[in-house]
Amino acid sequence: MKRQASRSRSTKETTIDITLDIDGAGAAAVQTGLPFFDHMVAQLAKHGGFDMSVAATGDLAVDAHHTVEDVGIALGECLREALGDKDGVRRFASIDVPLDEALISVALDLSGRPFLVYEVDPGAGGEAYPLGNPPFDPQLAEEFWRALVTAAGVTLHVRMISGRNTHHILEASFKAVARAFRDAVRVEGTGVPSTKGTL
């Protein structure tokens, strides 16, 4: 069975179109109007081993929040659909990922229960600074993860062990989550990995 999904989501604030192939080669085409955010979402594809296309237009003149959150919702819905009943998946994964001075620890569970623990301070070296043009507010990363895990039904813990540079901290976070997903979605057996028989 192919683990693929697509979503189109349209509101008064955003229009989102996403396709996802979990068993891909890490190819990404991402256009959200926020170049730094595009770079981060592309990290999910590359290091998660997903093929992904994301096209989003939103009310960026108001704020980037709606675009970032709605991409998280649509991508989470794609993940949930593509994983299906999660037959044979590894389910749990954890990893520590460095990027220069930044070190991020991630643990996740394809539990069917959405929960986010996000202990990341992108301003650890002083003030967190906006990234890209138009600017991406580093605080929006937490909103993206919350939207994604809620829609996907995933438990995700993201913790910063060290870091000073805002770019490094956020990029290490996205890479770490990607690698954890790559391990958790791997099919390594048969049957749903739960004593309940469902996730």
N, C-alpha and C positions, 0 to 999 in steps of 0.2 A: 504494500500500500504506500502510495506517495504521500509524504508528509508536507503538504502544501496548503496554502490558504491565501485568500485575497479579501480586502475590505475597502469599501468606499464609505466615507462618512462626511456628511455635509450639514453644517449648521449656519446660523447667521454670522458666525465668527470665523469659521474655517471650512475648507474643503480638503479632504485627505483621501488619497488613493495609495494602497499598499499591496504589494504581492510578496509572499514569503515562501521560500523552499528551505526547510530545515536541513535537508540532506544535500546542500549545495557545495559550492567551492569557495565561498567567501566573496562573491561578486556583489557590488553594491552600486546603485544609482540613487542618490539622495538629493532632493531639491526642496528645501523648506523656506527659502528666503533668509535663513540664518546660517551663514557659512560655517561658523564654529560648531553649531549643533549638527549640521550635515556631516562634518568631520567625525563627531562623536558617534552618530548613528552608523556611519560607515565602519567604525571600529567594531560595533556589535556584529556586523555581517562578517567582516574579515576574520576576526578572532573567534567568532562563534561558529564559523564554517557554514553560515547561512547565505543563500542568494536572496537579495532583497531589493525591491524598488520602492521608493517613497517619494511621492509628489504631494506637496502641501502648499496651499496658499491660505493666508490668514490675515487678521487685522493687526499687522505688525506696527502700524502707525499708532495703535492704541497701546499695545504691549505684546511681548513675545509669549506671554504665559499661555494664551489660548492655543496657539500653534503647537507649543511644546507638549502641553497636556494632552491635546487631542491626538497627536502622533503617538504618544504613549498608550492611549486608550485603544486606538486602531491596531497598533502593533501587538499589544497584549491580546486582543481578540483573535488576531491571526495566529499567534502562538498557541492559544488554547485550542483553536479549531484544528490546526496542523498536527498537534500532539494527539488528538483523538482520545482514545481510552487509555493511552500511555502504556500499552501492552509492551512489556519487556524492557522498558527504559531503566536506566540506572537510578534515576529519581533524585538522589542527593549528590551534591558536589560542593567543594570548597577549594579556595586557592588564594595565595598571596601574590600580588603582582606589583613589581617596582617600576617606576619611571624616574630615573635619576634619584633625587632626594625623597620623592614621594613613594610611599608603600601603602597599598590598600589590601585589606582582607575582605573576602566575600564568601558567604555560605548561602546556598539556596536549596530549596526543596520544592519539587513539582507536586505539591501537596493537595492542590485543589482549594487550599485555604489562603486567601490573600493576606499578607502581613509584611510590612516594611519596617526594618530597623535601619536608620540612616544616621550614622555618627561620623560625618565628614565635615570638616571646617575648611572650606576653600580659601578662607582668609587667614589661615594659620600663620603666614609670614607677615601679617599686617592686615590691610583691608583687602577683601576679595575684590577683584577688578573685573569689569565687563570684558568679554572676549569677542572679537570679530566686529564686523560692520555690515548690517546693523548689529548692535551689541547683544550678546547673550549674557544674561544675568546668571552667575554661577549658582544662585539659590534655586534656579529653575530645574537643575538636575534632579533634585529631590522630588519635585512635582512630576517630572517625567517618570521616575522609577515608581512612585506611588500609583500613578495612572496605569502603568504597565502591569504591575503585580496585581492590582485590583481586577483588571480585565482578564489577565491570564490565569489567575488563581494560583499564584506562586508565593511562597514565603522567601523573602530576600533580606539578608543582613549585609550591610556595607559599612565597613569601619576603616577609618584612616589611622594607620599606625604612625606614619610620619609624613611630613610634607610642608613646603613653604610656597612653592610656585603654584598659582591657581590653575594654570593650564595643565601642569603635570599631575596635580591632584585629580582633576576631573578626568583627564585622559586615562590615567591608571585605573580609575573607578570603572569606566566603560569597558576597558580591556579586561579587567578582572571579572566583571559580570558576564562578559561574552565568553570567556574561557570556562567559567562555571557552567553556563548554559550548555556549552559544547560537550562537557562531560556528563551533565545530568540527562540530556536527551539521548545519549548514546544507547542503542539497543544492545543489551548484553545477555538477554535471557528471554523467557516467555512468561506470560502472565503479568497481571498488574502487581507492582511491588507494594502491596498493602495487605494486611490481614483482613481489612474490610472487603477487599475484592474490587475496590473502586477508588479512584483519586479524583 
